Amino acid sequence: MGRLALASFLAGAATPAAAASTQVLLSQDRPVVVSSTESSVFPAGAAVDGDQNSRWSSAFSDPQWLQVDLGSAREVRCPAVTRRSPPAESRPPGGHR
């Protein structure tokens, strides 16, 4: 099972060039609900805090999910989730989580 570092929901212009200058991180510091949390060290809020060095980590089972309340209906053009693999020393022998 991977680690989610940041859930990004970006609203922006219709063209890639315009979007680069007008993107807004809609998910930052918004209410978030997750299926599970590995521990208090990796809380759900870390998935939407805008900090690439923090992360939410789920329990080590499938399925896992994350839900962000954007506050109102929004047009989302570039949903992005950054997934981190656990360090090799924490993986089960012969596989990934």
N, C-alpha and C positions, 0 to 999 in steps of 0.2 A: 504494500500500500504506500502510495507516495505522500508527500507532505505538500500542503497548499500554502504557499508563501503570501500570495496576494490575489484577491479576487478583484478584477478591474472591470468596470462597466463604463465604457467611454461613449459620450455623446459628441458628435462633431459634424463637420460639413460633409457634403456628398462626395467630394473629390479627395483623393489621398493627399494631394498637396495642401489643400485647405484644411483637411482634418488634422494634419500635423501641427498646425498653429492654433486650432480651436478645440482640441480635445479637453474634456472635463472629466475628472475621476468621480463618477456618480456614487460609487460604493464607499468612498473614504469616510470612515467613522459613522457609517449607517448601522442600524440594528442588524444583527446577523444571528441566524439560528443554524446549528450544525447537527448532524446525526450523532456524533460522539466527539469526545476530546480525549486524547491520550493522557494528558495530565494538566495541572494548572500552570505548568511552565509554558504550554503552547495553547493558549485560550482561543476561542472562536474570534474574538475581537481583533486578534493579530492578523487575521486574514484580510481585514479591511482597514488597517491602520495606516496604510501608505508607506510603511517602512519595509524595504526589501530585506532587511536583516532580521525581521521577526517573522513568525509563521504560526499558523494553526496546524496542529497535528491530530489526526483522527485516531481512533482505535485501530488495531491491526486486523481488520476484517472487512469483508465486502457485504453489501454496498455501503458507501459513505457519500454524504451530500452536504451542501452548503447552500443556504438561502439568505439573500440580502434584501432587506426592505429599502427600496429606493425612495419611498415616501409618496410617490404618485406615479401615474402612468408616464413613462419616459421612452423616448426613441433611443434604442441602444444600437449603435453601429459597429462597435468593435469589442465584443465581449472577450475577455482574456483571463486565463487562470495560469499562474506560474506554478508548475509542479516541481517539487524537489524530490529526488530519490534519497532514501536514507543512506548514511555513510556505510561503506562496505562492511565495517566491523559490526554493525548492528543488523545486518541482513541475516536471514536464516541460511544455513549451509546450502549452497547450490541454487540460490534463487533470490528473487526480489520479493518485497512485501507488496 
